[in-house]
């Protein structure tokens, strides 16, 4: 809450005044509340696109797993239609070249024909180990001995319930079988072996088991192999500047090399082949590149030479598969345009893109929110890569409205606190945010953007109770003391003073504290640390929790499922409340989360009678107290905010009449307070008088109750009945 106090020789107020004739607004009678109104702020989106893992692809569809989906992957047809869940554990290299998906069962492999909807079981013979599935062929290996990696490779097929085991043959006499490459289609796969010339590749006819050596050698490790109907290609994962090719119809011909054109600021991370074009995905060469989270462009380069085309602005660096008829990738222009896409040759051979399954953008998780002084503050885990604090201006009314999603900055307290809610944000009413940071002893932060203060109570395991303007209340877990912090204090740790742990709440520059006897609460002026007033609420306990709002209302509670009430300072009445879970006080109302009913509940007390109604559906979450984690109340300007399951923010105007400004007293004016005609504020050296002629004048004190020289005035005489008001934006 914004406030200004008198200081020696000057008045610490802004030179902007609202001088209003009469005090009718102060004495306005209570009005009837209308029905609450609401607007919804769409969720901020995660700056990273949805994950989509490509498992295998065939001529009619592909197997993949999107983030947030069930553990089993789904099969999606290129021509559309519902996704088909694939149950069971996926086998390694679960399918290539056909619309068949391989899963593991207790005896071997199950082949699921996604077009026919049938399943074939192929048991793995003793001594053999699964390597991959190509069409309806299951490839296995037998471990070797005496330095030979594999003794043999086998092809298992099933027809009429009969399993056939075909061993691969045709190896050179000096060959050592070293494994499979994962490349293949329905009838062919590529394996590698070593001989006296080095590591080599070979085509395998899966129907006969006969191998055909491919010309040239390849690196011993980190080699990726591609197989299309026209080409056999390979590239080193350590050097992606070139791709090596041979004709599939003449695998013994010499290899040719296609050099990958450089893309500024990018590194090629994977390749595919569509027709006669080399398709490349890229990744930014530096994590500081703005598009790092989206990946680099998807490009196409003619295998026979020519200009490189950019097919997509961004593509997931690790997701590219070469399959029957083309290449499968994941990417788009932005997170709202993300999809699995197929690259195929167009009528003139040029690559064309077709989105085959969209990947909707996901909401950024909100780890805390605060509504204070008409400003909504949110802690967002991943709406940008650099900051996590954001604000929006909120305007209440028949249709509440909201301003732009504005960067606040990186919060000093970590955002990953939703499990225990230790760092839930509390808006201080003056544009700042306060949080508890557990780091080598508890610290309370009061922060605006990248600047602010630490209040260090030399305690641990504590709780941030309240924050308002420059002041905070913190309960130390390790010390069993309550700490009143002040960002302007020169004391060690900026701790103003300590007291026993009881209910406490801030209201501008005053502290409401529970007294030593049941039902007693006192208001303390924090600038003088003197008691302003003591109130007997009639509570049957020493309150364990207090809240204050609008310089009029004080909420007291004896604990969960225990008596609670609201004290009206204007009328001197106590309003008993129903007990419905953790609550937050607003101006003339209280909001509570009834977790058993899954409801956010509004209790209107502005007429000194509690009238309760359901406000919104809000299912119970994992936290016992989810205030400022999934919902929040603005005690300064009114207003309520809560999150739904999709991280949309609902802003509610409770349509409860605002309280009239409370008259100022003592040494300070609080937000919303007025200085009526004939009233004054005093410090040790200056008295500020709202004169009956409409002039606001500051006088030096002469000692006792007298006034001396006038040192400043508003020059507004001639307006009898005018009064001064401390606006909620801090201007007097």
Secondary structure, 3 states (H helix, E strand, C coil): CCCEEEECCEECCCCCCCEEECCCCCCCCCCCCCCCEEEEECCCECCCCCCEEEEEECCCEEEEEECCCCCCCEEEECCCCCCEECCCEECCCCCCCCCEEEEECCCEEEEEECCCCEEEEEECCCCCEEEEEECCEEEEEEECCCCCCEEEEEEEEEECCEEEEEECECCCCCCEEEEEEEEECCCEEEEEEEECCEEEEEEEECCCCEEEECCCCECCCCEEEEECCCEEEEEECCEEEEEEEEECCCCCCCCEEEECCCCCCEEEEEEEEECCEEEEEEEECCCCCCCHHHCCCEEEEECCCCCEEEEECEEEEEEEEEECCEEEEEEECCHHHCEEEEEEECCCCCEEEEEEEECCCCECCEEEEEEECCEEEEEECCCCCCCCEEEEEEECCCCCEECCCEEEECCCCCCCCCCCCCCCCEECCCCCEEEEEECCCEEEEEEECCEEEEECCCCCCCEEEEEECCEEEEECCCCCEEEEEECCCCCHHHEEEEEECCCEEEECCEEEEECCCCCEEEEEECCCCEEEEEEECCCCCCCCEEEEECCCEEEEECCCCCCEEEEECCCCEEEECCCCCCEEEECCEEEEEECCCCEEEEEECCCCCCEEEEEEECCCCCCCCCECCCEEECCCCCCEEEECCCCCEEEEECCCCCCCCCECECCEECCCCEECCCEEEECCCEEEEECCCCCEEEEEECCCCCEEEEEEECCCCCCCCEEEECCCCCCC
